[in-house]
Amino acid sequence: MSRRIAVATATLVLCLASIAGAGPTGELVVKDAWARATPPGAAVAAAYLTIVGGAKGDRLVGARSDVAAMTQVHAVTEVDGVTRMRPADRVEVAAGATVVLAPNGLHLMLMNLSRPLIVGERIVVTLTFERAGARDVRVVVIAPDQAPPTARH
Protein backbone atom coordinates (compact mmCIF):
# COMPACT_ATOMS: atom_id res chain seq x y z
CA MET A 1 0.00 0.00 0.00
CA SER A 2 2.75 2.50 0.88
CA ARG A 3 4.42 1.80 -2.47
CA ARG A 4 1.20 2.86 -4.26
CA ILE A 5 1.07 6.04 -2.21
CA ALA A 6 4.70 6.80 -3.07
CA VAL A 7 4.06 6.25 -6.80
CA ALA A 8 0.91 8.38 -6.68
CA THR A 9 2.76 11.13 -4.82
CA ALA A 10 5.65 11.06 -7.32
CA THR A 11 3.20 11.22 -10.22
CA LEU A 12 1.41 14.18 -8.66
CA VAL A 13 4.70 16.01 -8.09
CA LEU A 14 5.73 15.47 -11.73
CA CYS A 15 2.37 16.69 -12.99
CA LEU A 16 2.54 19.78 -10.81
CA ALA A 17 6.10 20.50 -11.93
CA SER A 18 5.02 20.33 -15.56
CA ILE A 19 2.46 23.09 -15.04
CA ALA A 20 4.47 25.20 -12.60
CA GLY A 21 3.59 28.84 -13.07
CA ALA A 22 0.33 28.08 -14.83
CA GLY A 23 -3.04 28.85 -13.32
CA PRO A 24 -4.57 26.70 -10.59
CA THR A 25 -6.34 24.56 -13.17
CA GLY A 26 -3.31 24.20 -15.44
CA GLU A 27 -4.56 26.92 -17.77
CA LEU A 28 -2.48 29.46 -19.64
CA VAL A 29 -1.86 32.68 -17.66
CA VAL A 30 -1.12 36.21 -18.92
CA LYS A 31 0.48 38.58 -16.39
CA ASP A 32 2.59 41.72 -15.92
CA ALA A 33 1.00 43.59 -18.87
CA TRP A 34 2.16 47.18 -19.39
CA ALA A 35 2.61 49.95 -21.94
CA ARG A 36 4.21 53.39 -21.84
CA ALA A 37 2.12 56.57 -21.96
CA THR A 38 2.08 58.31 -25.33
CA PRO A 39 2.19 62.00 -26.20
CA PRO A 40 -0.84 63.63 -27.85
CA GLY A 41 -1.02 62.76 -31.53
CA ALA A 42 1.12 59.62 -31.29
CA ALA A 43 -0.02 57.02 -33.80
CA VAL A 44 1.57 53.93 -32.24
CA ALA A 45 2.37 52.36 -28.89
CA ALA A 46 3.83 49.07 -27.75
CA ALA A 47 2.53 46.76 -25.04
CA TYR A 48 4.45 44.10 -23.17
CA LEU A 49 3.44 41.11 -21.05
CA THR A 50 4.32 37.63 -19.88
CA ILE A 51 2.54 34.45 -20.95
CA VAL A 52 2.89 31.28 -18.88
CA GLY A 53 1.84 28.15 -20.76
CA GLY A 54 -0.71 25.81 -19.27
CA ALA A 55 -0.72 22.03 -19.11
CA LYS A 56 -0.86 21.88 -22.91
CA GLY A 57 0.99 23.96 -25.49
CA ASP A 58 -0.79 26.81 -27.25
CA ARG A 59 -0.21 29.58 -29.80
CA LEU A 60 -0.91 33.30 -29.63
CA VAL A 61 -2.44 33.97 -33.05
CA GLY A 62 -3.92 37.46 -32.76
CA ALA A 63 -4.63 40.55 -30.70
CA ARG A 64 -6.98 43.54 -30.74
CA SER A 65 -7.76 46.59 -28.64
CA ASP A 66 -10.39 49.33 -28.69
CA VAL A 67 -7.66 52.00 -28.44
CA ALA A 68 -6.05 51.01 -31.76
CA ALA A 69 -7.32 50.39 -35.28
CA MET A 70 -4.86 47.52 -35.59
CA THR A 71 -3.00 45.42 -33.02
CA GLN A 72 -0.27 42.99 -34.07
CA VAL A 73 2.40 40.86 -32.49
CA HIS A 74 5.78 42.08 -33.73
CA ALA A 75 9.26 40.60 -33.46
CA VAL A 76 12.49 42.60 -33.40
CA THR A 77 15.47 41.00 -35.11
CA GLU A 78 18.96 42.14 -35.96
CA VAL A 79 20.57 41.17 -39.28
CA ASP A 80 24.00 42.47 -40.25
CA GLY A 81 23.79 45.19 -37.60
CA VAL A 82 20.40 46.41 -38.81
CA THR A 83 17.47 46.13 -36.41
CA ARG A 84 14.14 45.29 -38.01
CA MET A 85 10.63 44.96 -36.70
CA ARG A 86 8.22 42.64 -38.48
CA PRO A 87 4.80 41.18 -37.72
CA ALA A 88 4.85 37.69 -36.24
CA ASP A 89 2.05 35.38 -37.43
CA ARG A 90 2.02 33.46 -34.16
CA VAL A 91 3.86 32.97 -30.92
CA GLU A 92 4.39 29.42 -29.70
CA VAL A 93 3.73 28.88 -25.99
CA ALA A 94 4.96 25.45 -24.91
CA ALA A 95 3.29 23.68 -22.00
CA GLY A 96 4.53 25.25 -18.76
CA ALA A 97 6.90 27.59 -20.62
CA THR A 98 7.20 31.32 -20.00
CA VAL A 99 7.16 33.65 -23.01
CA VAL A 100 8.04 37.28 -22.33
CA LEU A 101 6.96 40.05 -24.69
CA ALA A 102 9.45 42.80 -23.87
CA PRO A 103 11.21 45.81 -25.41
CA ASN A 104 13.64 44.88 -28.20
CA GLY A 105 11.97 41.49 -28.69
CA LEU A 106 8.46 40.17 -29.18
CA HIS A 107 5.84 42.81 -28.32
CA LEU A 108 2.36 44.02 -29.21
CA MET A 109 2.11 47.00 -31.56
CA LEU A 110 -0.97 49.18 -31.12
CA MET A 111 -1.28 51.07 -34.41
CA ASN A 112 -3.43 54.03 -35.41
CA LEU A 113 -4.26 54.91 -31.82
CA SER A 114 -7.67 56.48 -31.31
CA ARG A 115 -6.32 58.53 -28.38
CA PRO A 116 -3.21 58.93 -26.24
CA LEU A 117 -2.41 56.35 -23.57
CA ILE A 118 -2.51 58.10 -20.18
CA VAL A 119 -0.39 57.24 -17.11
CA GLY A 120 -2.33 55.19 -14.59
CA GLU A 121 -5.09 53.98 -16.87
CA ARG A 122 -5.63 50.35 -17.78
CA ILE A 123 -6.42 49.57 -21.39
CA VAL A 124 -7.84 46.24 -22.50
CA VAL A 125 -6.08 44.12 -25.09
CA THR A 126 -7.77 40.92 -26.21
CA LEU A 127 -5.32 38.15 -27.03
CA THR A 128 -6.48 35.23 -29.15
CA PHE A 129 -4.94 31.80 -28.57
CA GLU A 130 -5.58 28.70 -30.68
CA ARG A 131 -6.44 26.54 -27.67
CA ALA A 132 -7.31 28.98 -24.85
CA GLY A 133 -9.40 31.26 -27.08
CA ALA A 134 -9.85 35.00 -26.44
CA ARG A 135 -8.39 36.44 -23.25
CA ASP A 136 -8.98 40.04 -22.15
CA VAL A 137 -5.83 41.45 -20.57
CA ARG A 138 -5.69 44.69 -18.58
CA VAL A 139 -2.58 46.63 -19.56
CA VAL A 140 -1.38 49.25 -17.07
CA VAL A 141 -0.04 52.44 -18.66
CA ILE A 142 3.13 53.75 -17.01
CA ALA A 143 5.17 56.95 -17.38
CA PRO A 144 7.96 56.90 -19.97
CA ASP A 145 10.63 57.04 -17.24
CA GLN A 146 8.94 54.53 -14.90
CA ALA A 147 10.25 50.99 -14.40
CA PRO A 148 7.93 48.33 -15.84
CA PRO A 149 5.88 46.26 -13.38
CA THR A 150 8.08 43.20 -13.96
CA ALA A 151 11.22 45.15 -12.94
CA ARG A 152 9.72 46.26 -9.58
CA HIS A 153 9.78 42.81 -7.94
Sequence and secondary structure as in RCSB ss.txt:
>XXXX:A:sequence
MSRRIAVATATLVLCLASIAGAGPTGELVVKDAWARATPPGAAVAAAYLTIVGGAKGDRLVGARSDVAAMTQVHA
VTEVDGVTRMRPADRVEVAAGATVVLAPNGLHLMLMNLSRPLIVGERIVVTLTFERAGARDVRVVVIAPDQAPPT
ARH
>XXXX:A:secstr
 HHHHHHHHHHHHHHHHHTTTS TTS  EEEEEEEE   TT  EEEEEEEEE  SS EEEEEEEETTEEEEEEEE
EEEETTEEEEEE S EEE TT EEEE TTSSEEEEEEESS   TT EEEEEEEETTTEEEEEEEEEE TTS  GG
G  
